Amino acid sequence: GGTGEALDSYRLALRAQPGNTRAWSCAAVAYIDLGDRAKACAAFAKSLRLDPSRGDVWLAYARYVVEEGDEERAAAILMAGRQANPGHRELQEATPSRLRPTSPAGGAEAGGRR
């Protein structure tokens, strides 16, 4: 399917350019779509080791970990991201509870969760 083909493209890009942080973060999202938690986390971590200045990737990684139910680990990811990006306002203000998914009807404030 589409996700598998996309992942193949990212893998090909990474063989040619192993330091391609965008390909690593895109691969992480593809692994999420395929349900491979371990590979998704490894790809996020690799992207961030290569370029810790990517606040958007820190947030995506923490959001994924929250959705998987591990708020303690998400807090550690956010802390590391804040240290690497002191000027990234959204990252500085993020907390695991703010990253929780909300349902279309009601949101987190009304107790709605996916």
Buried (B, 14 or more C-beta within 10 A) or exposed (E): EEBEEBBEBBEEBBEEEEEBBBBBBBBBBBBBBBEBEEBBBBBBBBBBEBBBEBBEBBBBBBBBBBBBEBBEBBBBBBEBBBEBBEEBEEBEEBEBEEBBEBEEEEEBEEEBEE
